[in-house]
Amino acid sequence: MRKGIYYSLLPGDTPEDKFVAAKKFGFACVEIPTLDTDADRKRFLEAAQANGVKIPSVMNQAHWAAPMSDPDASVRAKSIEGMYKSLDTATAVGADTVLLVPAVVKPGVTYERAWEVSQNEISKLIPAYAEKSVYIACENVWNKFLLSPTDFVDYIDEFDSNWVAAYFDVGNIVHYGIPEQWISSLGYRIKKVHVKGYNGDKKEWCSLLAGTIDWAAVMAAFKATGYNDVMTGELQGSGDTHEARMVNISTDMDKILAMA
């Protein structure tokens, strides 16, 4: 399993600085945000290649401001547009996955309606993503949606497409579930993984090894499902300086990966 980090967490003011930092702190992969222009995409790819770092995934930027489940068709259209921009980014940098928050349940948007509307919108994207061999990976976040592993499995399977998958966030689940159980349920559907630390007793974020996550059980579950792709850190880490926090994240991830 490869060790990764989200782009914005790295020290530095430019893509060149950040990819140098990724190499320095031992991250083989960097997940990047959706980029607007071909020039930016080329610049990110060249910075990654110069440091021997891969870009395996792209984080969509439109899904919170313009959810796929919004009642307003014009808002949903912005979300679709954002996903096409994410696909263009992924194709340019060689990523095989785009992270998507699939829906947001809120007043005026019921769970059932979010399910139906978001599936209809995502289905429109599948042909373009399939043509480029890029996965649409739906992430579990605190969006009041997909609140059980069986729901998550059913939601993915109802697309009946190999190109719609799960992006599993270990830390996000702890608030309302047990990570290793969800991993076992989702199985082969998991295409990418985020990790962060969470203390379920105190209900607060923390460094990776300081919380209540049973990382040995988590890694055993990943091994049992055959997951062997990238694990991407998405947390600030612990320490008084940016460098110390990077060392903390990288070192903790090494210890976790060694449990596999």
BAVO-229203 format. One line per 8 residues: number of its first residue (from 1); their letters; for each residue z, x, y of N, C-alpha, C. Coordinates in Angstrom, 1 decimal. Layout:
! residues N
NUM) a) Z X Y Z X Y Z X Y  ...
END
This chain:
! residues 260
1) mrkgiyys) 0.0 0.8 -1.2 0.0 0.0 0.0 0.0 0.9 1.2  -0.8 0.6 2.2 -0.9 1.4 3.4 0.0 0.9 4.5  0.4 1.8 5.3 1.4 1.5 6.4 0.7 1.4 7.7  1.0 0.2 8.4 0.3 -0.1 9.6 1.3 -0.5 10.7  0.7 -0.6 11.9 1.5 -1.0 13.1 0.6 -1.8 14.0  1.2 -2.7 14.8 0.4 -3.5 15.7 0.2 -2.7 17.0  -1.0 -2.7 17.5 -1.5 -1.9 18.6 -0.6 -1.8 19.8  -0.1 -3.0 20.3 0.6 -3.0 21.6 2.0 -2.3 21.4
9) llpgdtpe) 2.5 -2.1 20.2 3.8 -1.5 20.0 3.8 0.0 20.2  2.6 0.6 20.1 2.5 2.0 20.1 2.6 2.5 21.6  3.2 3.7 21.7 3.3 4.3 23.1 1.9 4.7 23.6  1.8 4.8 24.9 0.5 5.2 25.5 -0.1 4.1 26.3  -1.0 4.5 27.3 -1.6 3.6 28.2 -3.0 3.2 27.9  -3.6 4.0 27.0 -5.0 3.8 26.7 -5.2 3.7 25.2  -6.4 3.2 24.7 -6.6 3.2 23.3 -6.5 4.6 22.7  -7.0 5.6 23.4 -7.0 7.0 22.9 -5.5 7.4 22.7
17) dkfvaakk) -4.7 7.1 23.7 -3.3 7.5 23.6 -2.6 6.8 22.4  -2.9 5.5 22.2 -2.2 4.8 21.2 -2.7 5.2 19.8  -3.9 5.5 19.6 -4.3 5.9 18.2 -3.9 7.3 17.9  -3.7 8.2 18.9 -3.1 9.5 18.7 -1.6 9.3 18.3  -0.9 8.3 18.9 0.4 8.0 18.5 0.5 7.5 17.1  -0.4 6.6 16.8 -0.4 6.1 15.4 -0.5 7.2 14.4  -1.3 8.1 14.6 -1.4 9.3 13.7 -0.1 10.1 13.7  0.4 10.4 14.9 1.6 11.2 15.0 2.8 10.6 14.2
25) fgfacvei) 2.9 9.3 14.3 4.1 8.6 13.7 3.8 8.1 12.2  2.7 8.5 11.7 2.4 8.3 10.3 1.9 7.0 9.9  1.2 6.3 10.8 0.6 5.0 10.5 -0.9 5.1 10.2  -1.2 4.7 9.0 -2.6 4.9 8.5 -3.5 3.8 9.1  -2.9 2.7 9.6 -3.7 1.5 10.1 -3.1 1.0 11.4  -3.9 0.4 12.2 -3.5 -0.3 13.4 -4.2 -1.6 13.5  -3.4 -2.7 13.6 -4.0 -4.0 13.9 -4.2 -4.1 15.4  -5.4 -4.6 15.8 -5.7 -4.7 17.2 -5.8 -6.1 17.7
33) ptldtdad) -5.7 -6.4 19.0 -6.0 -7.7 19.5 -7.5 -7.9 19.6  -7.8 -9.2 19.8 -9.2 -9.5 20.1 -9.7 -8.8 21.3  -10.9 -8.2 21.3 -11.4 -7.5 22.4 -12.6 -8.3 23.0  -12.8 -8.2 24.3 -13.8 -9.1 25.0 -15.2 -8.5 25.0  -15.3 -7.2 25.0 -16.7 -6.6 25.2 -17.0 -5.6 24.1  -18.3 -5.4 23.9 -18.8 -4.4 23.0 -18.3 -3.0 23.3  -18.3 -2.8 24.6 -17.8 -1.4 25.1 -16.4 -1.2 24.6  -15.5 -2.2 24.8 -14.1 -2.0 24.3 -14.1 -1.8 22.8
41) rkrfleaa) -14.8 -2.6 22.1 -14.8 -2.5 20.6 -15.2 -1.1 20.2  -16.3 -0.6 20.8 -16.8 0.8 20.5 -15.7 1.8 20.8  -15.0 1.6 22.0 -14.0 2.6 22.4 -12.8 2.6 21.4  -12.4 1.4 21.0 -11.3 1.3 20.0 -11.7 2.0 18.7  -12.9 1.7 18.2 -13.3 2.2 16.9 -13.4 3.8 17.0  -13.9 4.3 18.1 -14.1 5.7 18.2 -12.7 6.4 18.3  -11.8 5.8 19.0 -10.4 6.3 19.1 -9.7 6.3 17.7  -9.9 5.2 16.9 -9.4 5.2 15.6 -10.0 6.2 14.7
49) qangvkip) -11.3 6.3 14.7 -12.0 7.3 13.8 -11.6 8.7 14.2  -11.4 9.0 15.5 -11.0 10.4 15.9 -9.7 10.8 15.3  -8.9 9.8 15.0 -7.5 10.1 14.4 -7.4 9.8 13.0  -8.4 9.4 12.3 -8.4 9.1 10.9 -7.6 7.9 10.6  -7.6 6.9 11.6 -6.8 5.7 11.4 -7.8 4.5 11.2  -7.4 3.6 10.3 -8.3 2.4 10.0 -7.8 1.2 10.9  -8.7 0.3 11.1 -8.4 -1.0 11.8 -8.7 -2.1 10.8  -7.7 -2.5 10.0 -8.0 -3.5 9.0 -8.0 -4.9 9.4
57) svmnqahw) -7.4 -5.2 10.6 -7.3 -6.6 11.0 -7.3 -6.8 12.5  -7.6 -8.0 12.9 -7.6 -8.4 14.3 -6.8 -9.6 14.6  -6.0 -9.5 15.6 -5.1 -10.7 15.9 -5.8 -11.6 16.9  -6.1 -12.8 16.6 -6.7 -13.7 17.5 -5.8 -14.0 18.7  -6.4 -14.2 19.8 -5.6 -14.3 21.1 -5.5 -15.8 21.6  -6.3 -16.7 21.0 -6.5 -18.0 21.6 -5.6 -19.1 21.1  -5.0 -18.8 19.9 -4.4 -19.9 19.1 -3.1 -20.5 19.7  -2.4 -19.9 20.6 -1.2 -20.5 21.2 -1.6 -21.3 22.5
65) aapmsdpd) -2.4 -20.8 23.4 -2.8 -21.5 24.6 -3.8 -22.6 24.2  -4.6 -22.4 23.2 -5.6 -23.4 22.8 -5.5 -23.6 21.2  -4.5 -24.4 20.8 -4.4 -24.5 19.3 -5.5 -25.3 18.7  -5.8 -25.0 17.4 -6.8 -25.7 16.6 -6.4 -27.2 16.4  -5.2 -27.5 16.6 -4.7 -28.8 16.4 -4.5 -29.7 17.6  -5.0 -29.2 18.8 -4.8 -29.9 20.0 -5.6 -31.2 20.0  -5.0 -32.3 20.6 -5.7 -33.5 20.7 -7.0 -33.5 21.5  -7.0 -32.6 22.4 -8.2 -32.5 23.4 -9.3 -31.6 22.7
73) asvraksi) -10.4 -32.2 22.5 -11.5 -31.5 21.9 -12.0 -30.2 22.7  -11.8 -30.3 24.0 -12.2 -29.2 24.9 -11.3 -28.0 24.7  -10.0 -28.3 24.4 -9.0 -27.2 24.1 -9.4 -26.6 22.7  -9.7 -27.4 21.8 -10.0 -26.9 20.4 -11.3 -26.1 20.5  -12.2 -26.4 21.4 -13.4 -25.6 21.6 -13.1 -24.2 22.1  -12.1 -24.1 22.9 -11.7 -22.8 23.4 -11.1 -22.0 22.2  -10.4 -22.6 21.3 -9.9 -22.0 20.2 -11.0 -21.5 19.3  -12.0 -22.3 19.0 -13.1 -21.9 18.2 -13.9 -20.7 18.9
81) egmyksld) -14.0 -20.8 20.2 -14.7 -19.7 20.9 -13.9 -18.4 20.7  -12.5 -18.5 20.8 -11.7 -17.3 20.6 -11.9 -16.7 19.2  -12.0 -17.6 18.2 -12.2 -17.1 16.9 -13.5 -16.4 16.6  -14.6 -16.9 17.3 -15.8 -16.2 17.3 -15.7 -14.8 17.9  -15.0 -14.7 19.0 -14.8 -13.5 19.7 -14.0 -12.5 18.8  -13.0 -13.1 18.1 -12.3 -12.3 17.1 -13.1 -11.8 16.0  -14.1 -12.6 15.5 -15.0 -12.2 14.5 -15.9 -11.1 15.0  -16.4 -11.2 16.2 -17.2 -10.1 16.7 -16.4 -8.8 16.8
89) tatavgad) -15.2 -8.9 17.2 -14.3 -7.7 17.2 -14.1 -7.1 15.9  -13.8 -8.0 14.9 -13.6 -7.5 13.5 -14.8 -6.8 13.0  -16.0 -7.4 13.2 -17.2 -6.9 12.7 -17.5 -5.5 13.3  -17.3 -5.4 14.6 -17.5 -4.1 15.3 -16.7 -3.0 14.9  -15.4 -3.3 14.5 -14.5 -2.2 14.2 -14.2 -2.0 12.7  -14.9 -2.8 11.9 -14.8 -2.7 10.4 -13.6 -3.3 9.8  -13.0 -4.3 10.5 -11.8 -5.1 10.0 -12.3 -6.2 9.1  -11.5 -6.5 8.0 -11.9 -7.5 7.1 -11.1 -8.8 7.3
97) tvllvpav) -10.2 -8.9 8.3 -9.3 -10.0 8.4 -9.1 -10.3 9.9  -9.1 -11.6 10.2 -8.6 -12.1 11.5 -7.4 -13.0 11.3  -6.3 -12.7 12.0 -5.1 -13.5 12.0 -5.3 -14.7 12.8  -4.9 -15.8 12.3 -5.0 -17.1 13.0 -3.7 -17.9 12.8  -3.1 -18.4 13.9 -2.1 -19.4 13.8 -2.8 -20.7 13.7  -2.8 -21.4 12.6 -3.8 -22.5 12.4 -3.5 -23.8 13.1  -2.2 -24.0 13.5 -1.9 -25.3 14.2 -0.5 -25.2 14.8  -0.3 -26.1 15.7 1.1 -26.2 16.4 1.5 -27.6 16.4
105) vkpgvtye) 2.6 -27.9 15.7 3.2 -29.3 15.7 4.1 -29.4 17.0  3.9 -30.5 17.7 4.7 -30.7 19.0 4.6 -32.1 19.3  5.4 -32.6 20.3 5.3 -34.0 20.7 3.8 -34.4 21.0  3.4 -35.5 20.3 2.1 -35.9 20.5 1.1 -35.4 19.4  1.6 -34.4 18.6 0.8 -33.8 17.5 1.7 -33.8 16.3  1.4 -34.8 15.4 2.3 -34.9 14.2 1.8 -33.8 13.2  2.7 -33.6 12.2 2.4 -32.7 11.1 1.1 -33.0 10.4  1.0 -34.3 10.1 -0.2 -34.8 9.4 -1.5 -34.6 10.2
113) rawevsqn) -1.4 -34.9 11.5 -2.5 -34.8 12.4 -2.9 -33.3 12.6  -1.9 -32.5 12.7 -2.1 -31.0 12.9 -2.9 -30.5 11.7  -2.5 -30.9 10.5 -3.1 -30.5 9.2 -4.6 -30.9 9.2  -4.9 -32.2 9.5 -6.2 -32.7 9.4 -7.1 -32.1 10.5  -6.7 -32.1 11.7 -7.5 -31.6 12.8 -7.8 -30.1 12.7  -6.8 -29.3 12.4 -7.0 -27.9 12.3 -7.9 -27.5 11.1  -7.8 -28.3 10.0 -8.7 -28.0 8.9 -10.1 -28.3 9.3  -10.3 -29.4 10.0 -11.7 -29.7 10.4 -12.3 -28.6 11.3
121) eisklipa) -11.5 -28.1 12.2 -11.9 -27.0 13.1 -12.2 -25.7 12.4  -11.3 -25.3 11.6 -11.4 -24.1 10.8 -12.6 -24.1 9.9  -12.9 -25.3 9.3 -14.0 -25.4 8.4 -15.3 -25.0 9.1  -15.4 -25.3 10.4 -16.6 -25.0 11.2 -16.9 -23.5 11.3  -15.8 -22.7 11.1 -15.9 -21.2 11.3 -16.3 -20.5 10.0  -16.0 -21.2 8.8 -16.2 -20.5 7.5 -17.6 -19.9 7.3  -18.7 -20.6 7.6 -20.0 -20.0 7.3 -20.2 -18.7 8.1  -19.8 -18.6 9.3 -20.0 -17.4 10.1 -19.1 -16.3 9.6
129) yaeksvyi) -17.8 -16.6 9.2 -16.9 -15.6 8.7 -17.4 -15.1 7.3  -17.9 -16.0 6.5 -18.4 -15.7 5.1 -19.6 -14.7 5.3  -20.4 -15.0 6.2 -21.6 -14.2 6.4 -21.2 -12.8 6.7  -20.2 -12.6 7.5 -19.7 -11.2 7.8 -18.7 -10.7 6.9  -18.3 -11.4 5.8 -17.3 -11.0 4.9 -16.0 -10.7 5.5  -15.5 -11.6 6.4 -14.2 -11.4 7.1 -13.4 -12.7 6.8  -12.1 -12.4 6.5 -11.2 -13.5 6.1 -10.6 -14.1 7.4  -10.4 -15.4 7.3 -9.6 -16.2 8.3 -8.2 -16.3 7.6
137) acenvwnk) -7.3 -15.5 8.1 -5.9 -15.5 7.5 -4.9 -16.2 8.3  -4.4 -17.3 7.8 -3.5 -18.2 8.5 -2.1 -17.6 8.4  -1.4 -17.4 9.5 -0.1 -16.8 9.5 1.0 -17.9 9.6  2.1 -17.6 8.9 3.3 -18.4 9.0 4.1 -18.0 10.2  4.3 -18.8 11.2 5.0 -18.5 12.4 6.0 -19.7 12.7  6.7 -19.6 13.8 7.6 -20.7 14.1 6.9 -21.8 14.9  5.9 -22.4 14.3 5.1 -23.4 14.9 5.3 -24.8 14.3  6.4 -25.0 13.5 6.8 -26.3 12.9 5.7 -26.8 12.0
145) fllsptdf) 5.0 -25.9 11.3 3.9 -26.2 10.5 3.9 -25.3 9.2  3.4 -25.9 8.1 3.4 -25.2 6.8 4.8 -24.7 6.5  5.8 -25.6 6.4 7.2 -25.3 6.3 7.7 -25.1 4.9  6.8 -25.2 3.9 7.2 -24.9 2.5 6.0 -24.1 1.9  6.4 -23.3 0.8 5.3 -22.6 0.2 4.3 -23.5 -0.5  4.7 -24.6 -1.0 3.7 -25.5 -1.6 2.7 -26.1 -0.5  3.2 -26.4 0.7 2.3 -26.8 1.8 1.3 -25.7 2.1  1.8 -24.5 2.2 1.0 -23.4 2.6 -0.1 -23.2 1.5
153) vdyidefd) 0.2 -23.2 0.3 -0.7 -23.1 -0.8 -1.8 -24.3 -0.7  -1.3 -25.5 -0.6 -2.2 -26.6 -0.5 -3.1 -26.5 0.7  -2.6 -26.1 1.8 -3.4 -26.1 3.0 -4.6 -25.1 2.8  -4.3 -23.9 2.3 -5.3 -22.9 2.0 -6.3 -23.4 1.0  -5.8 -23.9 -0.1 -6.7 -24.3 -1.2 -7.6 -25.5 -0.9  -7.2 -26.3 0.0 -8.0 -27.5 0.4 -9.3 -27.1 1.1  -9.4 -25.9 1.6 -10.6 -25.4 2.2 -11.7 -25.1 1.1  -11.2 -24.8 -0.1 -12.1 -24.4 -1.2 -13.0 -23.3 -0.8
161) snwvaayf) -12.5 -22.3 -0.2 -13.3 -21.2 0.3 -12.5 -19.9 0.1  -13.2 -18.9 -0.4 -12.6 -17.5 -0.6 -12.3 -16.9 0.7  -12.8 -17.4 1.8 -12.7 -16.7 3.1 -11.6 -17.3 4.0  -10.8 -18.3 3.5 -9.6 -18.7 4.2 -8.4 -18.3 3.3  -7.5 -17.6 3.9 -6.4 -17.0 3.2 -5.1 -17.0 3.9  -4.1 -16.4 3.4 -2.8 -16.3 4.1 -2.5 -15.0 4.7  -2.0 -15.0 5.9 -1.4 -13.8 6.5 0.1 -14.0 6.4  0.8 -13.3 5.5 2.2 -13.5 5.3 3.1 -12.6 6.1
169) dvgnivhy) 4.0 -13.3 6.9 4.9 -12.5 7.7 6.3 -12.6 7.1  6.8 -11.5 6.6 8.1 -11.5 5.8 9.2 -11.9 6.7  9.3 -11.4 7.9 10.4 -11.7 8.8 10.5 -13.1 9.3  9.3 -13.7 9.5 9.2 -15.0 10.1 9.8 -16.1 9.1  9.7 -15.8 7.8 10.1 -16.8 6.8 11.6 -16.9 6.7  12.3 -15.9 7.0 13.7 -15.8 6.7 14.5 -16.9 7.3  14.0 -17.4 8.5 14.7 -18.5 9.2 14.8 -19.8 8.4  13.8 -20.0 7.5 13.8 -21.3 6.8 13.4 -21.1 5.3
177) gipeqwis) 13.3 -19.9 4.8 12.9 -19.7 3.4 13.3 -18.3 2.9  12.9 -18.0 1.6 13.2 -16.8 1.0 11.9 -16.1 0.7  11.7 -14.9 1.4 10.4 -14.3 1.4 9.8 -14.1 0.0  10.6 -13.5 -0.9 10.0 -13.2 -2.2 9.5 -14.5 -3.0  10.2 -15.6 -2.7 9.7 -16.9 -3.3 8.4 -17.3 -2.8  8.2 -17.2 -1.5 6.9 -17.6 -0.8 5.8 -16.6 -1.3  6.1 -15.4 -1.4 5.1 -14.4 -1.9 4.6 -14.8 -3.3  5.6 -15.1 -4.2 5.2 -15.5 -5.5 4.3 -16.7 -5.5
185) slgyrikk) 4.6 -17.7 -4.7 3.9 -18.9 -4.6 2.5 -18.7 -4.1  2.4 -17.9 -3.0 1.1 -17.7 -2.3 0.2 -16.8 -3.2  0.8 -15.8 -3.8 0.1 -14.9 -4.8 -1.2 -14.3 -4.2  -2.3 -14.5 -4.9 -3.6 -13.8 -4.5 -4.1 -14.3 -3.1  -3.6 -15.4 -2.6 -4.0 -15.9 -1.3 -3.7 -15.0 -0.2  -2.7 -14.1 -0.4 -2.2 -13.2 0.7 -3.2 -12.1 0.9  -3.8 -12.0 2.1 -4.7 -10.9 2.4 -4.2 -9.8 3.3  -3.2 -10.2 4.1 -2.5 -9.2 5.0 -1.1 -9.6 5.1
193) vhvkgyng) -0.2 -8.6 5.5 1.2 -8.8 5.6 1.8 -8.2 6.9  2.6 -8.9 7.6 3.4 -8.4 8.7 4.9 -8.2 8.2  5.5 -7.2 8.8 7.0 -7.1 8.5 7.7 -6.9 9.8  8.9 -7.5 9.8 9.9 -7.3 10.9 11.2 -7.6 10.3  12.3 -7.1 10.9 13.6 -7.3 10.4 14.2 -8.6 11.0  15.0 -9.2 10.1 15.7 -10.5 10.6 17.0 -10.6 9.9  18.0 -10.9 10.7 19.3 -11.2 10.1 19.5 -12.7 10.0  19.5 -13.2 8.8 19.6 -14.6 8.6 20.9 -15.2 8.9
201) dkkewcsl) 22.0 -14.4 8.7 23.3 -14.9 9.0 23.5 -15.0 10.5  23.0 -14.1 11.3 23.2 -14.1 12.8 22.0 -14.8 13.5  21.0 -15.1 12.7 19.7 -15.6 13.2 19.2 -14.8 14.4  19.0 -13.6 14.2 18.5 -12.7 15.2 17.6 -11.6 14.6  16.7 -11.1 15.4 15.8 -10.0 15.0 16.5 -8.7 15.0  16.1 -7.8 14.2 16.7 -6.5 14.1 15.7 -5.5 13.5  16.2 -4.3 13.3 15.3 -3.3 12.7 15.1 -3.7 11.2  14.1 -3.1 10.6 13.7 -3.6 9.3 14.8 -3.6 8.2
209) lagtidwa) 15.6 -2.5 8.2 16.6 -2.4 7.1 18.0 -2.9 7.5  18.1 -3.4 8.7 19.4 -3.8 9.2 19.7 -5.3 9.0  18.8 -6.1 8.5 19.0 -7.5 8.4 19.3 -8.0 7.0  19.0 -9.2 6.6 19.4 -9.8 5.4 18.3 -9.9 4.4  17.1 -9.3 4.7 16.0 -9.4 3.8 16.2 -8.5 2.6  16.0 -9.0 1.4 16.1 -8.2 0.2 14.7 -7.5 -0.1  14.6 -6.3 0.5 13.3 -5.7 0.5 12.9 -5.3 -0.9  13.8 -4.9 -1.8 13.5 -4.6 -3.2 12.8 -5.8 -3.9
217) avmaafka) 13.4 -7.0 -3.6 12.8 -8.2 -4.2 11.5 -8.6 -3.6  11.4 -8.3 -2.3 10.1 -8.6 -1.6 9.0 -7.7 -2.2  9.3 -6.4 -2.4 8.3 -5.5 -2.9 8.0 -5.7 -4.3  9.0 -6.2 -5.1 8.7 -6.5 -6.5 7.8 -7.8 -6.6  7.9 -8.7 -5.6 7.1 -9.9 -5.6 5.7 -9.5 -5.2  5.5 -8.6 -4.2 4.2 -8.1 -3.9 3.5 -7.4 -5.1  4.3 -6.6 -5.8 3.7 -5.9 -6.9 3.3 -6.9 -8.0  4.1 -7.9 -8.2 3.7 -8.9 -9.3 2.5 -9.7 -8.9
225) tgyndvmt) 2.2 -9.9 -7.6 1.0 -10.6 -7.2 -0.2 -9.7 -7.1  0.0 -8.4 -7.2 -1.1 -7.5 -7.1 -1.5 -7.1 -5.7  -0.7 -7.5 -4.7 -1.0 -7.1 -3.3 -0.9 -5.6 -3.1  -2.0 -5.0 -2.6 -2.0 -3.5 -2.4 -2.8 -3.2 -1.2  -2.7 -4.0 -0.2 -3.4 -3.7 1.1 -2.5 -3.1 2.1  -2.6 -3.5 3.4 -1.8 -2.9 4.4 -0.5 -3.8 4.7  0.5 -3.1 5.0 1.8 -3.7 5.5 1.9 -3.3 7.0  1.8 -4.2 7.9 1.8 -3.9 9.3 3.1 -4.3 10.0
233) gelqgsgd) 3.7 -3.3 10.6 5.0 -3.5 11.4 4.7 -4.2 12.7  5.5 -5.3 12.9 5.4 -6.1 14.1 6.8 -6.3 14.7  7.4 -5.2 15.2 8.7 -5.2 15.7 8.9 -4.0 16.7  10.0 -4.1 17.5 10.2 -3.1 18.5 10.9 -1.8 17.8  11.7 -2.0 16.8 12.4 -0.9 16.2 13.7 -0.6 16.9  14.5 0.3 16.4 15.8 0.6 16.9 15.8 2.0 17.5  16.3 2.2 18.7 16.4 3.5 19.3 16.4 3.4 20.8  16.8 4.5 21.5 17.0 4.5 22.9 15.7 4.9 23.6
241) thearmvn) 14.7 5.5 22.9 13.4 5.8 23.5 12.3 5.2 22.7  11.1 5.2 23.3 10.0 4.6 22.5 9.7 5.5 21.3  9.8 6.8 21.4 9.5 7.7 20.3 10.6 7.4 19.2  11.8 7.3 19.5 12.8 7.0 18.5 12.6 5.7 17.8  12.1 4.7 18.6 11.8 3.4 17.9 10.7 3.5 17.0  9.7 4.3 17.3 8.5 4.5 16.4 9.0 5.2 15.1  9.8 6.2 15.3 10.3 6.9 14.1 11.1 6.0 13.3  11.9 5.1 13.9 12.7 4.2 13.1 11.8 3.2 12.3
249) istdmdki) 10.8 2.7 12.9 9.9 1.8 12.2 9.2 2.5 11.1  8.7 3.7 11.4 7.9 4.4 10.4 8.8 4.8 9.2  10.0 5.3 9.5 10.9 5.8 8.4 11.4 4.6 7.6  11.7 3.5 8.2 12.1 2.3 7.5 11.0 1.8 6.6  9.8 1.8 7.1 8.7 1.3 6.3 8.4 2.2 5.1  8.6 3.5 5.3 8.5 4.5 4.2 9.5 4.1 3.1  10.7 3.8 3.5 11.7 3.5 2.5 11.4 2.2 1.7  10.9 1.2 2.5 10.5 -0.1 1.9 9.3 0.1 0.9
257) lama) 8.3 0.9 1.3 7.1 1.1 0.5 7.5 1.8 -0.8  8.5 2.7 -0.7 8.9 3.4 -1.9 9.6 2.6 -2.9  9.9 1.3 -2.5 10.6 0.4 -3.5 9.5 -0.2 -4.4  8.3 -0.1 -4.1 7.2 -0.8 -4.8 7.1 -0.2 -6.2
END
